[in-house]
Amino acid sequence: MSESKPRESFPDQLCRLWQRADLLRIICSRRMLVAFIMGFAAGLPLLLTIGVLQAWMKDAGVDLTVIGLMNLVQIPYTWKFIWAPLLDRYTLPLLGRRKGWLLMAQLALIAAIAALGLTDPQRSFGLMALAACLVAFFSATQDIVIDAYRREDLPDNELGLGSSLYIYGYRLGMLLAGGGGLIMADHMPFAHVYGIMALCLLPCLITTWLTPEPPMVAGTPTTIKEAVVAPLVEYFQRPEALWMLAFILFYKIGDTMASAISTPFYLDLGFTKSEIGAVVKLFGFWATIAGAGIGGITILRLGISRCLWIFGVLQALSTACFAVLARAGEHLPTLAGVIAFENFSSGMGTSAFVAFMASITNKKFTATQYALLSSLMGMPRVFASAPTGFMAKHMGWEGFFIFCTLIAIPGMLMLMKFAPWNAGRTATAP
C-alpha cells in the first residue's frame, strides 16, 4: 500500500485558512476597487477619438486621407511627460495633490466628450477636431494622475494585483467605448452615443471624490528643476539610452499602424458596425486578456529578452494576417480568426513591452521616467498612424498590411543590441 499523506495539524489548517482570508480581503479591498475603476476611467476615452470617431466620419462621407490624419488628435498622449512634472510639483487647494488634479481632469473630460458629440463631421469639422484634441488632452492628464495615485495608494506587495485590476478595468473601458459605442451607433445618432459615454464616467468621478488622498511621500519635488531635470539626466547618462528609446518607438509600430485604420478597413470589406462591435471589440477583448495573461506567465519562465523576440515575431505574423483578410473579403469566420490571433499576440507583446519599460526605470524617478517612456510608446499611434489613410488609399489594403508587417523588422533587429536571445532570463535593465 502507498504511504498515506501526513495529516495537516490544526495550527497549520488555521494558518492556511487565514492566508486565504487575507488574500480575499486584499482582492475585495477599497484599494483594488479603486484601481479597477480608475483603469476603466483611463480606458474609456481612448477609442472615442479613434475607432468610434473614424466610424462617424466614414458614415458622414469624410475622405479616407482625412480620417487617417485625425489620428494626430492623439498627440497629447505622446506629450504628457511635458506637463507631468507640474502635477507632481503643485497642489490644487481642493482635495489634495492627487485627488484635486484628478477631479479637475475628469470634470473637464466629461464636458469635452459631451461637446465632441455635439459637433458635425461635415458642417463643423474644425470644431470636431478641437473637441477631440481636448478629449485627448484631459484623458492624458487623467492618466498621469491615475498612474501616480495607484503607485502611492498601493503597498509594494499589492502593486502586482492592483496593476492587473487596473488593466482589466482599462480593457473594459475600451470595450464599452469601442464595441458598445459602435453597436449603439447602429441604432442611435453618434451624438447620443457620446452623451452616454460621458455619463459612464460619473461613477469614476464619485470614486475620485470618496477615495482617500494618498500620503505625501518623502522627497517630493520642491522646484521645477528637481521635477524635470534630474530624471532626464539620470536616464540619458546610460550608455544605451538612445537605443532603448529607438526600440520603444519601433517595436510595435507595424501593429500600431495596422490598428490605426482598421475600422474603415472592416467597413470597406462590407462588415456592419454591429459585426465589428461584436467580433472585433467583444471577441477581441477576451483574446487580448488571454494573451496578456499567458504572456506574463511566459515572461516568468523565459525572461523579458526572449519574450520580446518571440512575441515580436507573432505580432508581425498577426499583422500579415490582415492582408489575408483583405483578400478573403467579407467572411465572418476569417475576421474572427484574424482578430483572435492579432489581439492574442498583441496582448503578449504588450505584456513584454510594459515589463521591459518597467525594468529600465530607475525607482527614484519611476513616475517621471515612466511618463516619458509611455509617451514615446504612444508616438507611433499618432505620427506613424497619421498617413495610414493616404497609404491605404494608394497602396490598397493588401499592400498596406504587407508594408506594416515589413516595417516591424527594424524594431526586431534593435533587440540584438540590448536584449539578445542568449541573454535568457537575465534582466534587460542596465
Rosetta blueprint (number, residue, H / E / L):
1 M L
2 S L
3 E L
4 S L
5 K L
6 P L
7 R L
8 E L
9 S L
10 F H
11 P H
12 D H
13 Q H
14 L H
15 C H
16 R H
17 L H
18 W H
19 Q H
20 R H
21 A H
22 D H
23 L H
24 L H
25 R H
26 I H
27 I H
28 C L
29 S L
30 R H
31 R H
32 M H
33 L H
34 V H
35 A H
36 F H
37 I H
38 M H
39 G H
40 F H
41 A H
42 A H
43 G H
44 L L
45 P L
46 L H
47 L H
48 L H
49 T H
50 I L
51 G H
52 V H
53 L H
54 Q H
55 A H
56 W H
57 M H
58 K H
59 D H
60 A L
61 G L
62 V L
63 D L
64 L H
65 T H
66 V H
67 I H
68 G H
69 L H
70 M H
71 N H
72 L H
73 V H
74 Q H
75 I H
76 P H
77 Y H
78 T H
79 W H
80 K H
81 F H
82 I H
83 W H
84 A H
85 P H
86 L H
87 L H
88 D H
89 R H
90 Y L
91 T L
92 L L
93 P L
94 L L
95 L L
96 G L
97 R H
98 R H
99 K H
100 G H
101 W H
102 L H
103 L H
104 M H
105 A H
106 Q H
107 L H
108 A H
109 L H
110 I H
111 A H
112 A H
113 I H
114 A H
115 A H
116 L H
117 G H
118 L L
119 T L
120 D L
121 P L
122 Q L
123 R L
124 S L
125 F H
126 G H
127 L H
128 M H
129 A H
130 L H
131 A H
132 A H
133 C H
134 L H
135 V H
136 A H
137 F H
138 F H
139 S H
140 A H
141 T H
142 Q H
143 D H
144 I H
145 V H
146 I H
147 D H
148 A H
149 Y H
150 R H
151 R H
152 E H
153 D H
154 L L
155 P L
156 D H
157 N H
158 E H
159 L H
160 G H
161 L H
162 G H
163 S H
164 S H
165 L H
166 Y H
167 I H
168 Y H
169 G H
170 Y H
171 R H
172 L H
173 G H
174 M H
175 L H
176 L H
177 A H
178 G H
179 G H
180 G H
181 G H
182 L H
183 I H
184 M H
185 A H
186 D L
187 H L
188 M L
189 P L
190 F H
191 A H
192 H H
193 V H
194 Y H
195 G H
196 I H
197 M H
198 A H
199 L H
200 C L
201 L L
202 L H
203 P H
204 C H
205 L H
206 I H
207 T H
208 T H
209 W H
210 L H
211 T L
212 P L
213 E L
214 P L
215 P L
216 M L
217 V L
218 A L
219 G L
220 T L
221 P L
222 T L
223 T L
224 I H
225 K H
226 E H
227 A H
228 V H
229 V H
230 A H
231 P H
232 L H
233 V H
234 E H
235 Y H
236 F H
237 Q L
238 R L
239 P L
240 E L
241 A H
242 L H
243 W H
244 M H
245 L H
246 A H
247 F H
248 I H
249 L H
250 F H
251 Y L
252 K L
253 I H
254 G H
255 D H
256 T H
257 M H
258 A H
259 S H
260 A H
261 I L
262 S H
263 T H
264 P H
265 F H
266 Y H
267 L H
268 D H
269 L H
270 G L
271 F L
272 T L
273 K H
274 S H
275 E H
276 I H
277 G H
278 A H
279 V H
280 V H
281 K H
282 L H
283 F H
284 G H
285 F H
286 W H
287 A H
288 T H
289 I H
290 A H
291 G H
292 A H
293 G H
294 I H
295 G H
296 G H
297 I H
298 T H
299 I H
300 L H
301 R H
302 L H
303 G L
304 I H
305 S H
306 R H
307 C H
308 L H
309 W H
310 I H
311 F H
312 G H
313 V H
314 L H
315 Q H
316 A H
317 L H
318 S H
319 T H
320 A H
321 C H
322 F H
323 A H
324 V H
325 L H
326 A H
327 R H
328 A H
329 G L
330 E L
331 H L
332 L H
333 P H
334 T H
335 L H
336 A H
337 G H
338 V H
339 I H
340 A H
341 F H
342 E H
343 N H
344 F H
345 S H
346 S H
347 G H
348 M H
349 G H
350 T H
351 S H
352 A H
353 F H
354 V H
355 A H
356 F H
357 M H
358 A H
359 S H
360 I L
361 T L
362 N L
363 K H
364 K H
365 F H
366 T H
367 A H
368 T H
369 Q H
370 Y H
371 A H
372 L H
373 L H
374 S H
375 S H
376 L H
377 M H
378 G H
379 M H
380 P H
381 R H
382 V H
383 F H
384 A H
385 S L
386 A L
387 P L
388 T H
389 G H
390 F H
391 M H
392 A H
393 K H
394 H H
395 M H
396 G H
397 W H
398 E H
399 G H
400 F H
401 F H
402 I H
403 F H
404 C H
405 T H
406 L H
407 I L
408 A L
409 I H
410 P H
411 G H
412 M H
413 L H
414 M H
415 L H
416 M H
417 K H
418 F H
419 A L
420 P L
421 W H
422 N H
423 A H
424 G L
425 R L
426 T L
427 A L
428 T L
429 A L
430 P L
